Amino acid sequence: MIELRQVSKRFSGLKVIDEVSLHIAQGEFTVILGSSGSGKSTLLKMMNRMVEHDSGQILFAGQEIRRFAPEDIRRRMGYAIQSVGLFPHWNVEKNIATVPRLLGWPKARIAGRVDELMGLLHLEPALYRSRFPHQLSGGQQQRVGVARALAADPEVLLMDEPFGALDPLTRAALQREMARIHTTLGKTIVLVTHDIDEALGLASRIVLIDQGRIVQHATPLQMLSAPASGVVRDFFGRSDTGLRLLGLRRVADHVRPVALGTVVAGEPIRVTLNLREALSAFVLQGLARLPVVGADGQQTGCIDLSDLLGPADAVRAA
């Protein structure tokens, strides 16, 4: 879908991207992770020609991106940023419809697409369609920004620190929304962040960049369990690795059966939680075993505190 071959970029003589090669597969959720000044935002912006690369090749759908007019490549790649950038004197409907209107879509098609995306992002059309940006919360504005980026049904969605200015609860809610949208739409998504937990929670694959070079490109599990170097190990935090690995494992893989009619004490935890969230529940309740419930609220089994310390296969074999 997107391929970079030995790509470099300089600003004022300083090389900020240093011969980067990278392949992003169709349908993948790729997170570009790195500290401030590592070059991650520049890397993203070169993909849609907001920043032109100096050397090397960038291919989109098999073609060098310089064969596309900048406006054409940007219509095929939706773009969402931290500051949202909504037009303050346009209502929500008009903001979302920005690109479809430029493309000359019929009014009925635009209206249908706006309603579809507002529903997808949990913005009730009847309530929010006519509101202006200043009448929305920060999280609602960000949802509108994502809807606008998706409006023309782009093949790729690029996101540059989209949730950085939000409070933790709103940020977590929008992260869950992006994971759901990726699953629902199957879009190729490339997201830039400096937030390690955001990257681990969202990514199919993580690109860790340091001083303009990729130091590892791997799945979240590979990043934590098989870091390519001390730089990678230090970035993720040597002392935090255990907790972060728990965040990649699911309660669903560790559920123990219970005999019919058996009551397991404690406040139930959902089968959809990760083991890091489950550990918090164990600590708060001070118990060594907790009941597990499914989406319907019915008990599906239980999980022991000891299950958080061993592989899922050991639980299944028990």
N, C-alpha and C positions, 0 to 999 in steps of 0.2 A: 504493500500500500504506500508506505513512505520509506525511502532509502537514502541515507547519506553516505557518500563515499569520499573519505579523506577531506572533509570540509573544514575550512579554516576561516576565521574572521578577525580582523584587527580594527581597533579604534585608536586613533592618534598614535599609530605605530605600535600599540600594545596588543599582543595576540590574546584575544579573549576566548576563542574557540580554536583548538589546536589539533588539526587533522583527525576529526571525529568521523568514525564510521559506525552506522547504526541502521538496523532494519526494524521497522514497526509493521507488524502483520495486520491484515484486515480483521476488524472485530476485536482487537486487543485493547485493553485499558493499560496504557503505558504511563507511568509517573516518572517525570524527570525530577530527581531529588538532589539537593545540594545546599551548601551554606550560601549566605549572601555574597555576591561577587564571583560565584563559581562559574557563571556563564550560562546557567540553565534557561533564563528568559530569552537571551540572545539566540540560543539553540532553537527554542520554540518559534520565535519570530522569523527565523530564516525559512521555516517550513512553509509559510504562506507569503513570503517575499515582503513582509513588513520591514525586514532587514535583509539586504542582499549579501550573500556570501561572497568572499573574495576568491576562494579557490576550492577545487573539488567539485563534486556533483551532488545535487539533491534531486531525486526522482520522486514523482507522484504518479501513481497508477502506471508505472513503467516509463514515464516521459520526464525529461529534464524540465524542472519548473520554469526555467526561463523561456521555454516554448509557449507558456501560457501568458496571456495578459494578466497583470496583477489583479485586476478586478474579477477575472474569471476564476483564478485560483482561490480567491477569497470567498467567492460564492460557493465553491465546492468544499470549503473548510470554514465551518462556523467558528467564531472567536468570542470567548467570554473572559473578562478580566476582573480584577479585584474591585476597581472603582465603578464597575457596572457601566457607566457612561450612557445612562438613559437620557433621552431628550426631555428636559424638564417641562416643556410646554405641550408635550404630546401625552395623551392618555395611554394606559397600558395596551389597549388594542392597537393603537397606531404605532407604538414602540415595537411591539412584537412583529408587526406587519412590515417593518422597514424594508427588508430585502425583497420579500415577495412583491411589494408595490414597485420597487425599482425594476424588478423582472417583468412587470406588466401582467401579473396574474389577474384573472377575473375576480371581481369583488366577492362573489359567492365562495370561490375557492379560498380566498384569503380569510374570510370570516370563519369558514369551517376549520382551517388550519389553526387560527388563533384559539378557537374553542378547544380543539384537540390538545394543543400544547398547554393551555391553562389547566385543563383537566389532568393532564399527565403530571404537571408540577403542583397539583393540589391548590390551585388558585380558582375558586369558584367564579366562573365567567360573569354570572349575574351580579356578583358583588364587586368584582375588581376590574372589569373591562373598561369602565369609564373613569376610573381613578387616575390621578396624576402621581408621578414618582414621590412628591413630597408627602402624599397621603399614605404611603406604604412604609412598613418597617424595613430595616436593612435586609433582613432575610427575604422578605417579599420582593424587594427590588432586585436582589440577586437571582431569584427565581425567574423574574421577568427577563433579566439579562440572559439567562440560560435559554429561555423560551425563544428570545430573539435570535440567539445564535443557532438554534435548531429550526427556525421558521421555514427556510427554503429547503429543508431536508438535505443538509450537506452530508457528504460522504465521511467527513472527519470533523470532530469537535476538538478545537484547541482551547485550553483553559490555563490562564496565567494567574496563579495565586488567587483563585476566584473567591475563596472564603476567608481570606486572611484578615479582613477588617471586622468580622462578625464575632459576637460573643460565643463562648464555648458551646452552649446548648443549641443555638441556631446553627452553628457550624456543623455540629454532629448531625443535626437533622438533615441538613443539605447534603452532607456526605452520604447519608443513607439514601437520599433521593437520587444522587448520581449513580450509586451502585445499582439501584432499582432500574433507572433509566437505561443504563448500559445493558443490563440483563434483558429488559423489555425490547429495546430497539436494536441491540447488537451493533451499535455504532463503534467505529474506531475513535477512541478518545485518547488525547495526549494532554496530561495535566502537569503543570509545574508547581512545586511546593518546596518549602524548607522544613515542613512538618513531618517528622518520621512516622508518627502513628497514622497520620492521614495517608501517607504513601502505603504503609503496610496494610491498611484497611481497605484500600480501593484498588490497588494495582494488580493486574495480571502479571506484569513484569515491571521492574524498577530499573531506571537508568541512573546510577549514582555518578555525578560529575564533580570534579574537583580541579580547580585552576584550568578550566577549559578542556579537560580531558575526561573521557569516560574511564572510571576505575573499576566498575563492574556493571554488567547488564544481566539481570537474572530475576527469577521469581522471588517474592518476599521470603519464602522459606529458605531458598538457597542463600539469599543475602545474610540471613541470620545464622543459619547452621553451617554454611561453608563460605565465609567471607574470603574474598580473593587476596586480601592484603591487610596489613595492620591499619591502613587508612580506613578501610571499610569497617573493620572491627571497632575502631575508635569512634567513627561517625555514629554508629548505631548504639554505642555505649556498652562497654563490656559487662558492666554490672546489671544492665537492664535487659540483657538478651533473653533470660529465662521468662520474664514477664511478657516480653514481646512475642516470644514463641507461643505462649499460652493464648495470646490474642489471635493467632492464626489457626488454632484448633477449635473445634466446635463441640458443644455439649451433645449434639445429635450423635456424634461418633463414640460417645462414652456412656450412653444410657444403659443401666442394668435393669433387667426385668424384675418385677416384684410379683409375688403370688397374688392371685385374685382375692380381693377383699382386704389386702394388707394396706394399712394406713401408715404412710411415712411422715413423721413429724417435720414441721418447718414450713416456712413460706415457699411455695413452689417457684421454680425458675423455669423459664421458657426454653424449649428445645433448640430455639434459634440462636441462643446466646453463644458467645465464644467462652473459652475456659478462663480467660482473664476476668470477664464479667462474672462468671460463676464463682471465681475465687473471692471476689468482693462480697458476694452473697454469703458464702461460707463464713467469712470473717465477721460480717455484720450480725449474722444469726448465731454464731458460736456453736455450730453443729458440725458433725463429721459426715452426715448424710443428708441429702435434700431431695424432695420429690421433684420430678420433671413433668411439665405439662406441654401438650401440643398446642397448635393454633386454636383448637376448639376449647381449650381450657381443661381438657380431660387429662388425667394422669397417664403418662406413657411409661413410667418407670421411675428410677431414681439414679442419683449419681453420688459417689463417695468422694470425699476430699482426696483420698489416695489416688483416685483416677486421674487427678490433674497432674500427677507426677510421673505417669507412665504412658506408653504408647496405646493408641486406641485398640490395636490388635490384642494386647494383653487383656483388655477388658472384655473383648468379644470372646476370648478363649476361656474366660473365667467361668 
